[in-house]
Amino acid sequence: MTELGSILKLMTTFGEGKLDAPAFTKRYIKLWNKLVDEQNAAIARHPLISQKLNELQEMHRNGEISSERYSEAVQEQYALLPNTTVRPGSKVSEILDHIFVEVDSYRENEDEAISPYITADELHEAVTQALNDLAT
């Protein structure tokens, strides 16, 4: 099963209430990191794409291109990447990245919480919404 398949299965299991939040967050972080590593490796295997992405980042930082044009150009480069389970910047990637942020914000005990933090119920809602978004 691909990393994406594993992530979706994990999200579904959590969404169905068959897994508690601490176990979900621990597993999600590991799978998400593998997916990001795969994306980074795909970029590294294509030096011209990697170079262009670096150039675009520098141009954006220097104000040579707008944020909108930067995003468009980056997406054009990502579209050139073959053999990636999830292309960086795609709808799926953005949804999974959002869940990572939610997972990172989850704290089992309020005493451990840093602001902002979310509860298990809020994490469950976010995962359920993400699954719905991925289905459309």
Secondary structure, DSSP 4 states (H G I P E B T S, - for coil): --HHHHHHHHHHHHHTTSS-HHHHHHHHHHHHHHHHHHHHHHHHT-HHHHHHHHHHHHHHHTTSS-HHHHHHHHHHHHTT--S-SS-TTSHHHHHHHHHHHHHHHB-SSGGG--SS-B-HHHHHHHHHHHHHHHH-
